[in-house]
């Protein structure tokens, strides 16, 4: 149904309601609000509409491990297949929602908390939300899982050895960290706690992007209601 059709339909209902109610629109709205509880769109309705449940796919790993690359490829595959999907990228979040945060331990934890809250909202709206950020501390990732509540939370360890990440170094951040120009850089001067029990580990130094997407899709398919097709090379 087009928006124009919805508007016409709504206007028709409004006209009929006005005929049967008070001549005072404000009074009519107040009475309706007071006597009829507001009904939200429920989870089952969202699943029926989209054909799948919402979920959070949490990609964690060292800088330059391949999180953003995998997130974008995964989103594209899901979107093209008709799924509701959206990426929350760590760098983009840092530039906006979390622009007031630094890289001290408490700031990193708050960064993860904010992203986790937003990801949970997306999941409740029926989206498969793909969060791609270093999130170096296990306890913070555990909290993110708890925030997802009754929605599926898939922790993906995007793994590549430190030397491989440093060799990739697309933004030159490792080189700057080694030169002392960046403080508290994960993997160099700040710790990264390897996930103790991820739902899946993807070794990006050994497999292609499409293979990594396939592995995540196979894991994700255990949690949502539709069969996920692997990407085509």
N, C-alpha and C positions, 0 to 999 in steps of 0.2 A: 504494500500500500504506500502510495506517495504521500509526502507531507501535505500537499494540497488537499488530498482526499481526507486526511485525518482532520485538517482544519475545518472542512465542510461538515464532517460528521460531528465534530465537537460543537460547532455553532448550532447545528440542528438540535442536539441534546440540550444545549444551554437555553435555546429559545423555548423548548417544551417545558424545561424546568421552571423558567420564569413565569410561564402561564399558570403553572400549578402552585406557585409559591407567592411570597410577599412581593409587593411592588418595589420594596427597598432592597437593592442588590447586596448592600453591606449586611443587612439583617439576614437575608437569605444565606449568605456565605457563612455568617457566624453560627446560625442555627445548624447548617449542614455540618460544619466542622465540629460542633459540640455534640451532635447526635450520632454522627457516623464516624467510627474510628478509621484513621488513615491506614490504608492497606498497601504495604510495600510489595514490590515484585519479589516473589519467593525464589529460593534456589532451584526448586524443581521446575518452575516455569522457565528459568534461564537455561537449564539443561535441555528442556524440551525444545526451546527455541534454537539453541546453537548445536545441540546434539552431543555436547560434551560438558563435563564438569570443569570448574575453575581449578587452577593449581599454581604453585610457585616452584619454578625451577631455579635453584640458587647455584650459580657458577662461582666457585672460589678457587683461587690459585695465585701464584706469584705474578708480579707485573710481567707482561709480555709472554705469559704462558699460553695465551690464545683465547681468553675468556670472551672478549668483545667480538672477535672473529666468529667464534662458535655461536654466540648469542644471536648475531645478525643472521647467520646462515640458518639457524634453528627457527627463528622468527619467520624468515622467508618461506621455509618449507611448510610450516604450520599454516601461515596465512594463505599460501597458494592452494593448500588443501581444504580451505574453508573454515579453519579454526580461528577463534578470537585469540590473538597473541600480541604481546607488547614487551619491548625490552626496556629495562631500567639499567642504563649504563652508568658505571661508577664515575667516570670522568664528567659526564653530563650532569649527574646529580651533584657532584662537587661544585660545578659551575653555577648551580641554581639553588636548589632546596638546601644544600649543605654548604653553601659558600661562606658561612660564618664559622665553619669548623676548621681546625688545623689537623695535625697528624700526631698529636700526643695520644696516649692510650685511651684516655677518656673521650677524646674527640672521635677517634676511630670507632669506639663502641657506640657513640651517639649516632654517627653516620650510618652504621649498620642498622641500628634501631629504627631510624627514620625510613630507610629504604624498606626494611621489613614490614613496617606499618603500611606503607604505600602498596607494597606487593600484595599484602593480605587483602587490602581493599580491592585491588584488581581481581584477585582470585574470587572474592565474594561476588563481584560483578560478572563472573563467568569467564574471565580471561585466563589464559595460560600466561602468567607473568614470568618473564625471564630476567632475573637480577644478575648482573655481571659486575662483581666488584671483588677486590682482594679479600676483604673481610678476614683478617689474619688470625683472629682469636676464636678458638673452639667454643668458648662460652657464649660469645656473641652470636655465632651461627646457631647454637642450641636455642638461644632466645628467639632468633628469627623463625626457627621451626615452630616454637610454641605459639608465636604470634599468628601463624597461619591457621591455628585452631583446628577446625574439622576439615580443612582443605588439604589436599595432598601437598607435601613439601618434599621436593627431590633435591638433595644436596649432591652437586656434581663437583668432584675434585678435578679441575682442569690442570693436569700435571705435565710439567716439563722440567728437566733438571735445571738448576740455577745457571750452569754454564751455557745451556741452550738459550735460556731467556736473555742472558747478557749478550749473547751473540746476535740475537734478533734485535733487541733494544731499539724499536722503531722510533721512539721519541728521544733517545739519547739520555734517558734518565739514569740508567745504571752507570754510564760513564761519568755523569755529573756527581752521582753518589760516591763513586770510587775516588773522585777527585776532591771530595769533601765539600762540594757545592750544594748538596742536598742532605739535610739531616733526617734521621729517622726514616730511612727508605727501606721498605720491606725487602728482605733477602740480603741486604748489605749491612745496614746499621740498625735495623729493627727486625724483630722475629716474625716468622710465619709458622703457625702451628698447623701441621699437616692434619687433615681431618681424621678422626679416630674411627669413624664408621660411616663414610659417605655411602649414599645409595648407589653411586657409580663413580669410578675413576676413569678419566679419559686421558690417555697418554698422547698428547699432541705432537710429541717428537717422533712418534712411531707410525701414526696413521694420518690419513688425509682428512680434510674438513668434512667431506661428505660421509666418510666412515664414522667420524666423531658424531655427526648429526644422527646417523643411523643408530648408534649405540645409545644415545640419549633418548631417541624416540622409542626404542624398544623398552627402555626402562620406564619412560613416561606412560606407555600404553598399559602398564599394569595398574595405573591409578585413575585413568579417565575412561569415559564410556564408549569412545569410538576407536576403531582400529587405525593405527597410524602407519601410513605407507612410507618406506624409506625413500630418501632423495634419489633422483636420477642424475647420474654423472653427465 
